[in-house]
């Protein structure tokens, strides 16, 4: 079953991911993000640039939980 995580990014971070310069996305290790990322266990992440309809999707290669943040490592791009 496909679980999708939608994340809204600022333009500069969205562009860096699109160019392939940024291969990880970080979120604070808070109850809010643990619930969305770890408990729901998404396997696809969809990035939105601001609150627009411009999106790109990636498979999630893995998730790493550190004391202060959660790291989402991006896999293959889905929507080219």
ZADO-1210 file (C-alpha; in nm, 4 decimals, padded with zeros to 6 digits):
<atoms>
<atom x="00.0000" y="00.0000" z="00.0000" code="UNK" pos="1"/>
<atom x="00.1305" y="00.3427" z="-00.0919" code="UNK" pos="2"/>
<atom x="00.1403" y="00.6011" z="00.1859" code="UNK" pos="3"/>
<atom x="00.2158" y="00.9571" z="00.0731" code="UNK" pos="4"/>
<atom x="00.3747" y="01.2337" z="00.2787" code="UNK" pos="5"/>
<atom x="00.3120" y="01.5865" z="00.1453" code="UNK" pos="6"/>
<atom x="00.5697" y="01.8508" z="00.2377" code="UNK" pos="7"/>
<atom x="00.5650" y="02.2201" z="00.1483" code="UNK" pos="8"/>
<atom x="00.9078" y="02.3712" z="00.0816" code="UNK" pos="9"/>
<atom x="01.0466" y="02.7166" z="00.0204" code="UNK" pos="10"/>
<atom x="01.1498" y="02.7730" z="-00.3391" code="UNK" pos="11"/>
<atom x="01.5258" y="02.7534" z="-00.2798" code="UNK" pos="12"/>
<atom x="01.4984" y="02.4103" z="-00.1143" code="UNK" pos="13"/>
<atom x="01.2552" y="02.2820" z="-00.3768" code="UNK" pos="14"/>
<atom x="01.4933" y="02.3953" z="-00.6533" code="UNK" pos="15"/>
<atom x="01.7943" y="02.2310" z="-00.4823" code="UNK" pos="16"/>
<atom x="01.6089" y="01.8986" z="-00.4656" code="UNK" pos="17"/>
<atom x="01.4971" y="01.9330" z="-00.8267" code="UNK" pos="18"/>
<atom x="01.8584" y="01.9947" z="-00.9393" code="UNK" pos="19"/>
<atom x="01.9737" y="01.6913" z="-00.7399" code="UNK" pos="20"/>
<atom x="02.1907" y="01.8935" z="-00.5011" code="UNK" pos="21"/>
<atom x="01.9816" y="01.8071" z="-00.1945" code="UNK" pos="22"/>
<atom x="01.9134" y="01.4359" z="-00.1349" code="UNK" pos="23"/>
<atom x="01.7743" y="01.4554" z="00.2208" code="UNK" pos="24"/>
<atom x="01.4943" y="01.6482" z="00.3857" code="UNK" pos="25"/>
<atom x="01.4996" y="01.7265" z="00.7568" code="UNK" pos="26"/>
<atom x="01.2216" y="01.7767" z="01.0092" code="UNK" pos="27"/>
<atom x="01.2401" y="01.8434" z="01.3832" code="UNK" pos="28"/>
<atom x="01.2002" y="01.5366" z="01.6026" code="UNK" pos="29"/>
<atom x="00.8728" y="01.6495" z="01.7609" code="UNK" pos="30"/>
<atom x="00.5511" y="01.4580" z="01.8347" code="UNK" pos="31"/>
<atom x="00.3874" y="01.6237" z="01.5292" code="UNK" pos="32"/>
<atom x="00.6525" y="01.5026" z="01.2832" code="UNK" pos="33"/>
<atom x="00.6975" y="01.1618" z="01.4502" code="UNK" pos="34"/>
<atom x="00.3255" y="01.0991" z="01.4009" code="UNK" pos="35"/>
<atom x="00.3306" y="01.2053" z="01.0340" code="UNK" pos="36"/>
<atom x="00.6591" y="01.0411" z="00.9343" code="UNK" pos="37"/>
<atom x="00.7154" y="00.7452" z="01.1633" code="UNK" pos="38"/>
<atom x="00.3711" y="00.6264" z="01.2734" code="UNK" pos="39"/>
<atom x="00.2049" y="00.6539" z="00.9303" code="UNK" pos="40"/>
<atom x="00.5211" y="00.5098" z="00.7648" code="UNK" pos="41"/>
<atom x="00.4983" y="00.6818" z="00.4226" code="UNK" pos="42"/>
<atom x="00.6957" y="00.5354" z="00.1324" code="UNK" pos="43"/>
<atom x="00.6504" y="00.8307" z="-00.1071" code="UNK" pos="44"/>
<atom x="00.7121" y="01.2004" z="-00.0435" code="UNK" pos="45"/>
<atom x="00.5539" y="01.4715" z="-00.2568" code="UNK" pos="46"/>
<atom x="00.7194" y="01.8115" z="-00.2393" code="UNK" pos="47"/>
<atom x="00.5211" y="02.1274" z="-00.3109" code="UNK" pos="48"/>
<atom x="00.6884" y="02.4596" z="-00.3839" code="UNK" pos="49"/>
<atom x="00.5115" y="02.6996" z="-00.1517" code="UNK" pos="50"/>
<atom x="00.1372" y="02.6567" z="-00.1659" code="UNK" pos="51"/>
<atom x="00.1231" y="02.6109" z="-00.5433" code="UNK" pos="52"/>
<atom x="00.0394" y="02.3179" z="-00.7687" code="UNK" pos="53"/>
<atom x="00.4052" y="02.2653" z="-00.8694" code="UNK" pos="54"/>
<atom x="00.5074" y="01.9264" z="-00.7261" code="UNK" pos="55"/>
<atom x="00.7595" y="01.6458" z="-00.7566" code="UNK" pos="56"/>
<atom x="00.7506" y="01.3021" z="-00.5969" code="UNK" pos="57"/>
<atom x="01.0227" y="01.0680" z="-00.4710" code="UNK" pos="58"/>
<atom x="01.0351" y="00.7256" z="-00.3171" code="UNK" pos="59"/>
<atom x="01.1629" y="00.7372" z="00.0399" code="UNK" pos="60"/>
<atom x="01.4873" y="00.5362" z="00.0561" code="UNK" pos="61"/>
<atom x="01.5037" y="00.5429" z="00.4352" code="UNK" pos="62"/>
<atom x="01.4272" y="00.7467" z="00.7448" code="UNK" pos="63"/>
<atom x="01.6856" y="00.8153" z="01.0138" code="UNK" pos="64"/>
<atom x="01.5805" y="00.9306" z="01.3596" code="UNK" pos="65"/>
<atom x="01.8331" y="01.1456" z="01.5431" code="UNK" pos="66"/>
<atom x="01.7816" y="01.3008" z="01.8878" code="UNK" pos="67"/>
<atom x="01.6948" y="01.6421" z="01.7437" code="UNK" pos="68"/>
<atom x="01.5676" y="01.5670" z="01.3917" code="UNK" pos="69"/>
<atom x="01.4251" y="01.3149" z="01.1482" code="UNK" pos="70"/>
<atom x="01.6123" y="01.2687" z="00.8214" code="UNK" pos="71"/>
<atom x="01.4202" y="01.1584" z="00.5104" code="UNK" pos="72"/>
<atom x="01.6634" y="01.0173" z="00.2532" code="UNK" pos="73"/>
<atom x="01.5273" y="01.0481" z="-00.1007" code="UNK" pos="74"/>
<atom x="01.5273" y="00.7577" z="-00.3419" code="UNK" pos="75"/>
<atom x="01.4257" y="00.7583" z="-00.7084" code="UNK" pos="76"/>
<atom x="01.2140" y="01.0374" z="-00.8524" code="UNK" pos="77"/>
<atom x="00.8722" y="00.9117" z="-00.9548" code="UNK" pos="78"/>
<atom x="00.7189" y="01.1903" z="-01.1657" code="UNK" pos="79"/>
<atom x="00.9508" y="01.3001" z="-01.4413" code="UNK" pos="80"/>
</atoms>
